[in-house]
Amino acid sequence: MVRTGRSPAGRRLATALTCLLGLLLAGCPSAHRDGFRPGAADAGDPYVPGHGNGGYDVTHYGLDVRYDPSTDRLSGRAVITATATQDLSRFNLDLVGLDVSAVRLGDARADHRRDDDELVVTPRDGLPRGRQFTVTVDYAGVPTAVADGTLGSGGFLHTADGAVALGQPDSAATWFPVNDHPSDKASYDLAVTVPDGLAALSNGVPGPKSSADGWTTWHWSERTPMASYLTTLVIGDYRVETSTHAGRPMVTAVAASLPPAGGAASSLARTGAIADFLASRFGPYPFDSYGGIVIADDRVGYALETQSRPVYGPAFFADDRPNPSVVAHELAHQWFGDSVSVGRWSDIWLNEGFASYAEWLWAEHDGGPTAERTFELQYAATDWSQPSVEPGRERMFGAAVYKRGALAVHALRRTVGDDTFFRILRTWTTERATGNASTGDLVALAERVSGRPLRPLFDAWLVGASAPTLP
């Protein structure tokens, strides 16, 4: 029924009242969407164009996946809890290759479409800034690797007995929908179902396992916020050992095809001791579990600091030699890179410079050369034309990031003295724990703790084009 006898002013008042009521009930589409806009389809990091998204902040991923190595098919459900950081009309998630069958926002179906490696989700009504929401994505398909060109093979790699999912700066989007940039860290719960007899290893604290109809479900929980590239999934035939260290679970695993008492196993066996030593220098270990995984896939020519449980490629234990140095490097990342993460990849030296320096500290502690001697040798061998900060995408994993970065760390130590130096490190890992930081943040903190100007020192050792004067 339509009434025609109301005055224009009366109609305007009625419309306003109707829209006000609609806003209260989230049912006035035009008013609800006024001023709402799409979230960015990119985190704005030039080192990883197209990765990450804007307009929301994820707090938790609940992942339930099933993988069959015989068909290389993965199916999953991701339940993602987030908060809108702007008035959102739609938002994106990163997802490479996999097919999406349904998306729900809360209990309601949401429109969705694919735009290359983006999943675009459009709620029925806009999401106001500050609104917490849950999006559920059902997806399936054959996961793919990523051709990075800097670090090496990564993403979801099918193996002879299962799969390995890892990589830097990206990998997560090859096996679940995600805001794939370290600036948006979140906690994780993972349930992964695989054929009986295979291990399914991931980050965090192990949960109960259950078996039915020839399949076993493994559970993992990482409650401390984690950058997406630090997630991992390792499936296959592994010798898994679970113990307790410092009151926390320790889970280590070595591919069954590697020697049971060889260099890989003996190196992982030192995880607890190395972590304790680093804690004496950097402050308390930042996570609820320890561990490490050694894989046998030669395509992975690197080790990666996947949170709480680093993954090591087989080349680090060639000829069955122990290599505690790489364990020290990846465990140091638990403080520098995992707990305190970069906000932009141009600051990656904050991860790699400190982890490389941890190798020097461990070598000295373990009877090798002193950190001072290693500093002297590296200083003489360094190409000072390459900067540690803003190294460029192709040099993200270059010597300037790792070795020159470590030189800058030791130069700071020589300048301020041991007591102040280690107080700076422990203050950094405490005040910045679970968050993100930049080089500027480190300089400001070091100046505050030391009580002296340090910007010229950092500039000379990180970005200067010639060998800096020894402090």
N, C-alpha and C positions, 0 to 999 in steps of 0.2 A: 504494500500500500504506500502511495506517495501523497504527501500533503502539499498543497500549493498555496494555501492562504497565509503562510508565515512571511513577515517582512524580511528584506535583505539583512538588516541588522540582527534580527532574530535568527536567521539562517546562519550568519557568521558566528553568533554566540553558540548555537547548537553544535556547529562544526567544531569549534574550539573545545567545547565540553566533551564532545565525542572523542577527539584526539587526545585530550588529557586523560580520559578514561582508558583510551587505547594504550597510551604510554604506560599507565599503571599496570595494565594487563598484558603488556608487550604485544598489543594487537593492532596498532595503528601503523601500518607499513610505511606510509610516506613520512610521518613524523619520526618514526623509529630509525629510518635510514638517512634522514637529513644530516649531512655532514659526515657520514660514514664513508670510508674509502678502502680500497683493497690494501692488504699488507704487501710490503715489498717482496718481489720474487727473487731477491738476492740480498745477502748480508752486507754487501757493499765493500767486500774485501777484494782488492784487485789481484791478489795472489790466487784466489779461487773464484773466478767469475762464475756466476750462476749457482753458487753453493750457498746454503743458508737462506733464511727468509726473515722478513720483518713483520711487525704488527702484533706479535705475541711472544710470550716467554714460557717455555715448557718446564714443568717441574717434575714430571714423572712419565716414564714409558713402562707399560706393562705389555710384554711380548710373549706370545704363545705360538711357537712355530713347530712345524713337523717337516723333517727332511728325509727323503729316501735316496740314498746314494745310487741305487740301481737304475733310477730314472733321472737323477739329478733334479728332482722336482721339490720345491719348497712351497709350503702353504702356511699362512700365518694370520694372526689377528693381533693388531696393535691397538692398545687402549692408551691414548695420549692425553695427559692432563696438563692444561696450559692456562695462562691468564692473558687476556687481551691487553696490549700496551698502547692501543689507540682504538678509536671507534672503527671497528672492522666490518666491512661489507663482505669480504672474502679473504681467504688466506691460502698459502701454499705450503706443501710439504715436499721434501726431496725424496724421490723414489725412482730408481733406475731399472727399467725393463720389465718389472713385474706387473701383472694384470690385477686391477682392482675390481672386485665384484660388488662391494657395498661400502658406503660411508654413512655413519650416523653421528649426529651431534646430540649428545645426551641420549634420549630415547627416540629422537626423531630422525628420519632419513634426511640426508643432506645431498644437494646436487653436487656432482663432482665431474671433472674431466681431466684428461691428460694433456699436458703441453710439454712434449719431449720428456725430460727427466723431472718434470714438476707435476705433482698432484694438486689440482686447484679445487678447493672446497668452498662452496657457497652456501652458507646457512640460510634457512628460510627467513630469519630476521637477523638484523645486524647484531654484532657483539659489542656492547659498550665497553669503553676503556675501563679496566679493573675487573671485568667479569671473568670469573674462572669458568672454564668449560672443559668438557671431555669429548674427544673425537675418537671414534672406533673405526678402524679400517680393516676390512677383510681383503686379503690379497693372495696371489699364488703365481707360480711360474717357475721357469728355469733361471736361477740367478746368474749374473754375469760378473766378469772381472772388470777392472778399470785400467785403462791405459794412461798411466800418470806421466811417465817419461822422466821423472826426477828421482824418486826413491826406488821404483821398480814395480813388479807385479803386485797387485793388491785387489781389494774388493772380495767378492765371493769366489774362491778358487775350488773347483771340483778336484778331488784327489783320488788316488787309486782305491782308498778305503773309506773315503768320506768327503770332508770339505774343510777349508780354512777360510775364515772371513776376517780380514784385517787390512790395514793400510793407512798411510798418512800422505797428504792431508785429508783424504776422504776414503771411505769404504762402507760406512754404515748404510748409506742409501741403497746399496746393492742387495740388502736383505731385509730392510724394514723401512717404513716411511718415517722421516725424521727431519728436524731442523738441523741440517748437517754443517754446523760451524761451531768452533769451540767457545764462541761468545755466549752460547745458550746451553748451559750445562744442566743436567737433570739426574735424578735417581732412576734406577732400573730394577725391574723384576723380570726374570726370564724363565720360561718353561720351554724346554726343547725336547721333542720326541723323536727318537731314532730307533732303528732296528736293534733288537736285543744283541748284546755282545759288543756294541760300539760305545765309546765314551762320547759325551757331549759336554765340553768344557767352556766356561765363560768367566766373566768377572765376578768378584765379590764372594760373599759367603755361600757355601753350598747348602742346599736344602735337601729334603727327603727325595728319594727315587722311588718310582713305582713302575710296575710292568704289567702289561695286559696284551694278549693276542699277538705276541711276538714283537712288541714295541716297548721301549723303556723311556720314561720321561724323567729328565734331569731338571733340577731347579737351582737357580742362582739369584742372589740379591745383592745389588750394590746400592747402599743407602746414601753414600756420600756423592754429591753431585759430580757427574762425569761428562767430559766432552765426548761427542759422538764418535770421533775417530779413535777413541780409546776403548771402544767396545770391541769384543772379539767373540768368535764362535769357532771352536775347533772340534771337529767330529772325526772319529776314526778309531783305529786300534792303538791304544795307548796304555802304558803301564802307569796307573794313577796311584799316587800315595797321598794319603790324608793324615795329618798329624796336627799338633797344637804347638804354637810358638808364642811366647809372651801372652798366653791366654786367648789367642786368636787362632782360627783355623788356618792351617798351611796346606795348600793343595799344589802338588807338583806333578807333572806328567811328562813322560818321554815317549816318543813314537816307538812302538814295539819293534820296528825294523832296525832301530839303533841299538848298539851294545848295551846290555843291562847294567854293566858296571863301568862304563866308559867315561870319557871326558864330559859328555853332556850331563850324565847323571851325577857325577862327582861335583860338577860346577853348581848344579841346582841345589845340591845338598848343602851348599854354603850360603843359601839365601838368607836364612835366619841370622847367621853371624854377620853377614855383610850389612843387612838391614839394621842390626843393632849398632854396628860401628857408625853407619851414616846417621842414625838417630842421635848419637853422642855429639855429632857435629852440627846437624841441621835442626834438631828438635824432635819431638815425638813422632813416631811413624803415623802417617795421617789416615790410614784406612783400617777396616775391620777384619781384613784377611791378608794373607801373604801367599806367594807361590810363584810359579813359572811353568811354561810349557815349551818343550823343544819339539819342533816338527821336523819332518823328513823330506819336505818338498823343496827341491833345489831352485824352484822359481822364486822363492822368498829368500833373497840374499841379504836380508837385514834383520835386525832385532827391533822390536817395537814395545814401548812401555805401556801396553794395554793395562788399564788400571787394576792394581792389586795383583795382577798375574801376567807379567811380561811374556811375550812370545818370541822365541829365538829360532832363527833359521839355522839349518844344519851346518852351513859353512863356518860358523863360529867355533865348531868343535871338529874341524877337519883333522883327519888322521887320528881321531879319537883323543885329541889333546884337551885337557881341562882349560877353561878360559874364565876365571873368576872376574876378570876385568870387565867383560861385557855384562856380567851380572851386576857389578857395581854401577855401571853406567845406567842400565835400565831401572835398577832400584832407586837410584838418585832421582830419576824422573818422577818417582811417586811424589816427591816434594816439589820438584822443579819441572812443571809441565802438566802434571796430573792434578795435584791439589791446587797449586798456583798455576793457572793456565794463561796462555796468551789471549789477548782480545783480538789481535790481528796477527797474521802469519809473518808480517815483516819484522816482528819481534821474536822470532823463533830462537835467536841466540839465548834468550832467557831460559829456554829449555835445554838446548844442546851445550851451551857454554858451561853451565853449572854441572850438567851430567858428565861432561868431559873432565871437568876439574875434579869431580868425585873419583874418577879413575885415578888421578894423580894422588889424591889423598889415600885411597885404598892401597895403591901400590906401595906407598911409603909405609903404611901400617902393616902390610903383608911382607915386608922385608925387601922391597924393591927400592928404586931410586927415590930420593926425596922429592916432594912437590917443587921445591926450589930448583933442584937440578933439572927436573923435567921442564920447568919454566925457562931456564936458561937455554936449553937445547931447542925448544920450540920457538923461542924469540928469534934465534939465529936463522931458523928455517922458514919463517913466515913471509908470505907475500902480502905486504901491507897495502897493496893497491886495491884489495878486495875488502869491502866493509862487512862488519858483522850485523849491523842494523840496516834494514832495507837492502838485503843482498840481491834481490831480484828472484823471481819465481824459479828460474833455472838453477840458481845457486842456493836454494833453501837448505840443501844438505851438503854444502861445500865446506872446505877447510876453514874459511873465514868465520862461519857460524860456529863450528865446533872448537877448533884449535885457537883461533884468535879470540873467540869468546872466553875460553878458559884462561888465556893470557890476561884478559881484562879483569877477570875475577881475582887472579893472583896479584895483579898490579894493585888492585884495591886493598888486598891483604897487606902488601908491603907498605902501602901508604898509611893505613890507619892502625896497623898493629894487630896481632892475633886476637886479643880480647875483644876489641871493638869490631873486628871483621866477623868473628863468629857470632857476636851479638847482633850484627846487621842481618846475617843469614837467618838466625833463629827468629828475629823480629819479623822478617819478611815472610817466612813460612807460617808464622802464627797469625799475623794481622791480615795476610792475604789468603789464608787457607780457604779452600773450596770455591774461590772466586777467580777473577781475571785481572791481569795487570799488564802494564807496559814498561818500556825502558825508562820513560819519564818518571813513572811511579817508583821504580827502583832507585833512581838517582835521588829523588826527593826523600825517600826513606833513609838511604845511606847518609845523606847530609844531615838529616834530623838526628839520627842515632850517633853519628860521629861528631856532630857539632862543628863541621867545617865544610867549605864549598868543595864539591867533587865533580861538578859538571865538566870542567876542563879535562880532568883525568879520564872520565868516561869517553868524552869526545875523542881524545887522542888515541885511546886504546881500542875503541870500537869502530870509528869511522875515519880517522885521520889517514891521509894518503902516504905517510912515511913512517918509518919506525919511531915510536915515541921514546922519549928520554926515560931511562930506567928510574923508578922512584927509589 
